[in-house]
C-alpha cells in the first residue's frame, strides 16, 4: 500500500517575502473550485505562463504536479523551468499550493474562497496569500518582485475570468455531463509523456 502524498514543509524561517492579492469572481465558490481543481485547463488556457502541466501523483486531497513555468513571461521568452507543485484542497474553501523550484526555493500560496450572495447575485472573493524566499541580493528589490507577482496573477486572472463565466454558462444551459464537483481529474492527453 502506498502512502498518501501530503504537502511537504519548507525549512523553518525559509519565507522572507509575503504578498497578498485579492480577486473577485462573479460566480459561486463551487464554480471557482471547479476551475482551480481542473488541472487540464492549464495546458490550454494558460499557455503564456506555463509550457506544460502534468499530474505526477494524486491522493484524495493533494495532487503533485509538474509545471513548465515561463518565469520570464514579461520578456516573451519561450524558455521554461520545471517546477514541482503540491496542490491541496481543504474543504470547504481553501486551496494551498506549495511550489519547489529547480534550485530548491519554496513558494507557498494559500487561497481562501469566500462566497457572498445578495438576492440573485453571487460572487466569490479569492484572497491569495503568497510567501517565498528571496535570495539576499534580491531583498532590496521586494517592490519589483511584488510587481512581478501582480503581473503574473493579473495575466492568469484575466484568462481564468473568461473560463469561470463559460463554466457558469455551461451549468445555466443545463449541461449535465460534467457536473460541478471538487474531484480533481485529468483530461485525455493531459498525462502525455514528455
C-alpha positions, 0 to 999 in steps of 0.5 A: 500500500502506498502512502498518501502524498501530503504537502511537504514543509519548507525549512523553518524561517525559509519565507522572507517575502509575503504578498497578498492579492485579492480577486473577485469572481462573479460566480459561486465558490463551487464554480471557482473550485471547479476551475482551480481543481481542473488541472487540464485547463492549464495546458490550454488556457494558460499557455503564456505562463506555463509550457506544460502541466502534468499530474505526477501523483494524486491522493484524495486531497493533494495532487503533485504536479509538474509545471513548465513555468515561463518565469520570464513571461514579461520578456516573451521568452519561450524558455521554461523551468520545471517546477514541482507543485503540491496542490491541496484542497481543504474543504470547504474553501481553501486551496494551498499550493506549495511550489519547489523550484529547480534550485530548491526555493519554496513558494507557498500560496494559500487561497481562501474562497469566500462566497457572498450572495445578495438576492440573485447575485453571487460572487466569490472573493479569492484572497491569495496569500503568497510567501517565498524566499528571496535570495539576499541580493534580491531583498532590496528589490521586494517592490519589483518582485511584488510587481512581478507577482501582480503581473503574473496573477493579473495575466492568469486572472484575466484568462481564468475570468473568461473560463469561470463565466463559460463554466457558469454558462455551461451549468445555466444551459443545463449541461449535465455531463460534467457536473460541478464537483471538487474531484480533481481529474485529468483530461485525455492527453493531459498525462502525455509523456514528455 
